Amino acid sequence: MKDELIELQTQMSFQEDTVAQLNDVVTRQQQEIDQLKLQVEQLKKQMQEVVAGDVEGDSGRSAASALLIFNSSLQL
């Protein structure tokens, strides 16, 4: 009985460590996701500025097409 209790306590300790490690990973991944979303938004704004600056001529159409493709490829 005593050995079984020790075994259960050992297993519980390992599980607590595993849960803490997983929590750290999930927290870090969420921070990375938040940073990536911010970077994507900044890139979208930059693309919109390029399009707004190149409204005349073929370069404007090319930039507008690039922006449409870029926006459609992002589903955030």
C-alpha positions as CSV (number, residue, x, y, z in Angstrom):
1,M,0.0,0.0,0.0
2,K,2.8,2.4,0.9
3,D,4.7,1.6,-2.3
4,E,1.5,2.3,-4.3
5,L,1.1,5.6,-2.6
6,I,4.7,6.6,-3.4
7,E,4.2,5.5,-7.0
8,L,1.0,7.6,-7.4
9,Q,2.8,10.6,-5.8
10,T,5.7,10.2,-8.2
11,Q,3.3,10.0,-11.2
12,M,1.4,13.0,-10.1
13,S,4.6,15.0,-9.7
14,F,5.7,14.1,-13.2
15,Q,2.3,15.1,-14.5
16,E,2.4,18.4,-12.8
17,D,5.8,19.1,-14.3
18,T,4.5,18.1,-17.8
19,V,1.5,20.4,-17.4
20,A,3.7,23.3,-16.4
21,Q,6.0,22.7,-19.4
22,L,3.1,22.5,-21.8
23,N,1.6,25.7,-20.3
24,D,5.0,27.4,-20.9
25,V,5.0,26.2,-24.5
26,V,1.4,27.3,-25.2
27,T,2.1,30.7,-23.6
28,R,5.2,31.2,-25.7
29,Q,3.4,30.1,-28.9
30,Q,0.5,32.5,-28.2
31,Q,3.0,35.4,-27.8
32,E,4.6,34.4,-31.2
33,I,1.2,34.2,-32.8
34,D,0.4,37.7,-31.5
35,Q,3.7,39.1,-32.8
36,L,3.2,37.5,-36.2
37,K,-0.4,38.9,-36.5
38,L,1.0,42.3,-35.7
39,Q,3.7,41.9,-38.4
40,V,1.1,40.8,-40.9
41,E,-1.0,43.9,-40.1
42,Q,2.1,46.1,-40.6
43,L,2.8,44.5,-43.9
44,K,-0.8,45.0,-45.1
45,K,-0.6,48.7,-44.2
46,Q,2.7,49.0,-46.1
47,M,1.2,47.3,-49.1
48,Q,-1.8,49.6,-49.0
49,E,0.6,52.6,-48.8
50,V,2.4,51.3,-51.9
51,V,-0.9,50.9,-53.7
52,A,-2.0,54.4,-52.7
53,G,1.3,55.8,-53.8
54,D,1.2,54.1,-57.2
55,V,-2.3,54.8,-58.3
56,E,-1.3,55.9,-61.8
57,G,0.0,53.6,-64.6
58,D,0.7,49.9,-64.7
59,S,2.7,49.9,-61.5
60,G,-0.4,50.9,-59.6
61,R,-2.4,48.0,-61.1
62,S,0.5,45.6,-60.4
63,A,0.6,46.8,-56.8
64,A,-3.1,46.6,-56.4
65,S,-3.1,43.1,-57.8
66,A,-0.3,42.1,-55.4
67,L,-2.3,43.6,-52.5
68,L,-5.4,41.6,-53.5
69,I,-3.4,38.4,-53.8
70,F,-1.7,39.1,-50.5
71,N,-5.0,39.8,-48.7
72,S,-6.7,36.8,-50.1
73,S,-3.8,34.5,-49.0
74,L,-4.2,35.7,-45.4
75,Q,-7.1,34.4,-43.5
76,L,-6.4,35.8,-40.0
